[in-house]
Amino acid sequence: MIYLVCSPNEVSGAATVSPLRKGNRDLIKEINRNLALNLIKSRGPISRSEIARLSGLSPATVSGITADFIASGLIEETAEGESTGGRPPVLLRLNPQAGFVVGVKLMEQAVISALTDLDAQVLHQHVTPLTVDDGRRSKASMDDGRVNPESILPVIIRAIEETIAESRVERRRLLGLGVGLAGLVDGEAGICRYSPFFGWRDVALAEPIAEHFDLPVYLENDVNTLTIAEQWFGYGHGVDHFVVITVGRGIGAGIVANGQFYRGALGGAGEVGHMTVQEDGPICHCGKRGCLEALASDPAVVREAQAAIARKEPTTLAQSETLTLEAIVAAAEAGDDLARRLLADAGHWLGIGIAALVNILNPQLIIVGGEGVHAGQWRIGPMRQAVRAHAFNGLADQLDMVIEPS
């Protein structure tokens, strides 16, 4: 099933073009259905009158569409809303059990897959190890050391197969699959335009997976998928202007403006990790200097700790067999001054990056998530201070900031 998102102007504009052939009428009917369904999905529980107001569709059209959805079991009537004079409106929402989906996050070292209902409740989760170095050394690897997609696709397919089997959900009840990964992604074409982890350029990932399962596959940047989930089911539900920031192995952002998810012209909106914040700063893995990611990500903290140890700065971290962010956080908790300073510096730079987004987008809400927020207040406190210090006068006063550990 493919959900189209159209504005009321697009729908009404299509209706004003010369006499309609049957194919055009069927297309507009499908657009109207998808428009109503998207509103129920993103705004529900919602009344029929509110769907009509937001979509520009007539009340009669909305009643007919929602009656079909109820008959098919796709949506359900729930509690009554507040009355504005007269009968209280009956609210509509998606039926969580109308179908199921499998979501996949493709990471450097693992494929994480989860089967959920339509309310995003995880019914089963599966982790499949992925060793990129093995993929590079395999016969399917590229001559230039990049990971060949043919060595990764079977791992993704196996992970989905095992997730479905272990969940015991009937395959016929699956509506579709979603795959998220870091990098530039052309969601409409199902193509990964660039993957920093795997070295891919213009790799068609969605099509071979769709062919194997005979299901629609939605490919998207991993932070964008999180942002869409927040808009439908999380803190962003009902919020017209918000930004999701993730910090961990890298730093990325997802943007919702005027109630609409924003991808940019090439699907690259939100690559905040690669905006320059220190022109002569450290080299980023992208090849440029002073990127936010090179100063505020988890690897940046570890890199600075290693450099400090090499300079013989006093720290208990010198005794660590394996230097990780977790070890640095533990040292900060135990009172290590260097560990606390490194986390504070990373938080400060992250706050500067967030303040830039606040100044550009003026959101109501910022959601900060990812593995990196487990560093706690040693990182988050300085981040908040930097946002307040660098946001333009008044823009941060009414800003809500939510910290959501992954």
Buried (B, 14 or more C-beta within 10 A) or exposed (E): EEEBEBEEEBBEEBEEEEEEEEEBEEBBEEBBBBBBBBBBBBBBBBBBEBBBBBBBBEEEBBBBBBEEBBEEEBBBBBEEBEEEEEEEBBBBBBBBEBBBBBBBBBBBEBBBBBBBBBEBEEBBBBBBEBEBEEBBEEEBBBEEEBBBBBBBBEBBBBBBBBBBEBBEBEEEEBBBBBBBBBBBBBBEBBBBBBBBBBBBEEBBBBEBBBEBBEBBBBBBBBBBBBBBBBBBBBBBBEBEBBBBBBBBBBBBBBBBBEBEBBBEEEBBBBBBBBBEBBEEBBEBBBEBBBBBBBBBBBBBBBBBBEEBBEEEBEBBBBEBEEBEBBBBBBBBEEEBEBBBBBBBBBBBBBBBBBBBBBEEBBBBBBBBBBBBBBBBBBBBBBBBBBBBEBBEEEBBEEBEBBBBEE
